[in-house]
Amino acid sequence: MSPPLRPAIGIAHRGFSPDGAENSMTAFQAAVDLGYRHLETDARVTGDGVALAFHDAILDRVTNSRGQLRQLSWREVSTARILDREPIPRLEEVLSAFGDGVSVNIDVKSDAAVGPTLDAIRRTNAWRRVRLAAFSPARLLQLRRSAGPGTPSALTATEVLALRHGRLRLPGPPARAGLAAQVPPRVGPLAVLQPGFLAAARARGIEVHAWTVNRRAEMIGLLDLGVDAIITDRADLLRDVLRERGQWPT
């Protein structure tokens, strides 16, 4: 008899909203209602320093308002509606909404958002239930330094590349720092997620999270490979796949 598969983590990318109301409190609540205990969001900041759970630098794509967030006050931004109906949540609101049982992966989108993001985490005492991430290596290192070694973090892009080539050097035990390599399965023709990459990560106590995966066959292939988590827009589909495989955490 084959040993049971270990549970895998499902992470709801900007919550769960099939109609596109991403990063809204309704989307986050929908993911939690599906049974998710790991959410993903983005951090932006208003001109007067309020951290938002919002992806874009401008309001135009997903709201009924227009303008650069950094040129608008929170009072102005608070009147915008995602898909004409959902208010843009403050990051602090997201971190306080679901208690200690739900963790939030935060992709900090600008240098200006670093301080307000950390302030929101501090005010909600969410240090152990967030994971900090950023595409900018310098920004992510700044986040890590300011948050301290106990706050989980993604690897920087530079560290991911070093891990892939067997040259990653990290001070201290990475498992205690909650480090994760959050990577796409492929970059152009290059397959990032391969057995050697996962073996190298596992040897260093680093989790591997695949993003953003929305097709059933790809989910199954990555789970067969042994990834620790999948970040998805299709929270409903991933939950079904994990349940069918006996990998949905109870």
Solvent accessible surface area in square Angstrom, and as a share of the most:
residue,aa,sasa,rsa
1,M,242,1.08
2,S,91,0.59
3,P,112,0.71
4,P,130,0.82
5,L,91,0.45
6,R,108,0.39
7,P,83,0.52
8,A,2,0.02
9,I,44,0.22
10,G,5,0.05
11,I,7,0.04
12,A,0,0.00
13,H,30,0.13
14,R,42,0.15
15,G,1,0.01
16,F,24,0.10
17,S,27,0.17
18,P,115,0.72
19,D,85,0.44
20,G,34,0.32
21,A,2,0.01
22,E,29,0.13
23,N,1,0.01
24,S,0,0.00
25,M,46,0.21
26,T,75,0.44
27,A,1,0.01
28,F,0,0.00
29,Q,78,0.35
30,A,31,0.24
31,A,0,0.00
32,V,22,0.13
33,D,103,0.54
34,L,32,0.16
35,G,29,0.27
36,Y,2,0.01
37,R,112,0.41
38,H,60,0.27
39,L,1,0.00
40,E,11,0.05
41,T,0,0.00
42,D,2,0.01
43,A,0,0.00
44,R,42,0.15
45,V,3,0.02
46,T,0,0.00
47,G,39,0.38
48,D,85,0.44
49,G,37,0.36
50,V,38,0.22
51,A,6,0.04
52,L,0,0.00
53,A,0,0.00
54,F,4,0.02
55,H,46,0.21
56,D,18,0.10
57,A,42,0.32
58,I,63,0.32
59,L,3,0.01
60,D,48,0.25
61,R,135,0.49
62,V,13,0.08
63,T,16,0.09
64,N,83,0.43
65,S,32,0.21
66,R,190,0.69
67,G,27,0.26
68,Q,82,0.37
69,L,2,0.01
70,R,131,0.48
71,Q,145,0.64
72,L,35,0.17
73,S,35,0.22
74,W,65,0.23
75,R,205,0.75
76,E,92,0.41
77,V,0,0.00
78,S,36,0.23
79,T,94,0.55
80,A,0,0.00
81,R,76,0.28
82,I,0,0.00
83,L,67,0.33
84,D,103,0.53
85,R,122,0.45
86,E,23,0.10
87,P,68,0.43
88,I,3,0.02
89,P,2,0.01
90,R,85,0.31
91,L,0,0.00
92,E,41,0.18
93,E,67,0.30
94,V,1,0.01
95,L,1,0.00
96,S,65,0.42
97,A,50,0.39
98,F,40,0.17
99,G,33,0.32
100,D,126,0.65
101,G,56,0.54
102,V,8,0.04
103,S,29,0.19
104,V,3,0.02
105,N,10,0.05
106,I,0,0.00
107,D,14,0.07
108,V,0,0.00
109,K,36,0.15
110,S,26,0.16
111,D,94,0.49
112,A,41,0.32
113,A,0,0.00
114,V,4,0.02
115,G,37,0.36
116,P,24,0.15
117,T,0,0.00
118,L,9,0.05
119,D,56,0.29
120,A,1,0.01
121,I,0,0.00
122,R,125,0.45
123,R,150,0.55
124,T,24,0.14
125,N,118,0.60
126,A,0,0.00
127,W,48,0.17
128,R,183,0.67
129,R,33,0.12
130,V,3,0.02
131,R,40,0.14
132,L,1,0.00
133,A,10,0.08
134,A,13,0.10
135,F,132,0.55
136,S,31,0.20
137,P,48,0.30
138,A,73,0.57
139,R,36,0.13
140,L,0,0.00
141,L,70,0.35
142,Q,75,0.33
143,L,0,0.00
144,R,48,0.18
145,R,174,0.64
146,S,62,0.40
147,A,20,0.15
148,G,21,0.20
149,P,123,0.77
150,G,29,0.28
151,T,8,0.04
152,P,25,0.15
153,S,2,0.01
154,A,5,0.04
155,L,9,0.05
156,T,2,0.01
157,A,65,0.50
158,T,87,0.50
159,E,25,0.11
160,V,21,0.12
161,L,100,0.50
162,A,21,0.16
163,L,1,0.00
164,R,80,0.29
165,H,92,0.41
166,G,41,0.40
167,R,153,0.56
168,L,10,0.05
169,R,183,0.67
170,L,44,0.22
171,P,131,0.82
172,G,53,0.51
173,P,63,0.39
174,P,25,0.16
175,A,69,0.53
176,R,193,0.71
177,A,26,0.20
178,G,23,0.22
179,L,11,0.06
180,A,0,0.00
181,A,0,0.00
182,Q,26,0.12
183,V,6,0.04
184,P,27,0.17
185,P,21,0.13
186,R,132,0.48
187,V,87,0.50
188,G,62,0.59
189,P,125,0.79
190,L,80,0.40
191,A,22,0.17
192,V,11,0.06
193,L,14,0.07
194,Q,84,0.37
195,P,94,0.59
196,G,53,0.51
197,F,10,0.04
198,L,5,0.02
199,A,62,0.48
200,A,21,0.16
201,A,1,0.00
202,R,118,0.43
203,A,87,0.67
204,R,71,0.26
205,G,35,0.33
206,I,5,0.03
207,E,58,0.26
208,V,1,0.01
209,H,2,0.01
210,A,0,0.00
211,W,77,0.27
212,T,46,0.27
213,V,1,0.00
214,N,55,0.28
215,R,148,0.54
216,R,101,0.37
217,A,73,0.57
218,E,50,0.22
219,M,0,0.00
220,I,56,0.29
221,G,40,0.38
222,L,12,0.06
223,L,9,0.04
224,D,99,0.51
225,L,57,0.28
226,G,16,0.15
227,V,3,0.02
228,D,21,0.11
229,A,0,0.00
230,I,1,0.00
231,I,7,0.03
232,T,0,0.00
233,D,59,0.31
234,R,101,0.37
235,A,0,0.00
236,D,40,0.21
237,L,30,0.15
238,L,0,0.00
239,R,48,0.18
240,D,55,0.29
241,V,1,0.00
242,L,1,0.00
243,R,128,0.47
244,E,112,0.50
245,R,49,0.18
246,G,57,0.55
247,Q,9,0.04
248,W,43,0.15
249,P,62,0.39
250,T,181,1.05
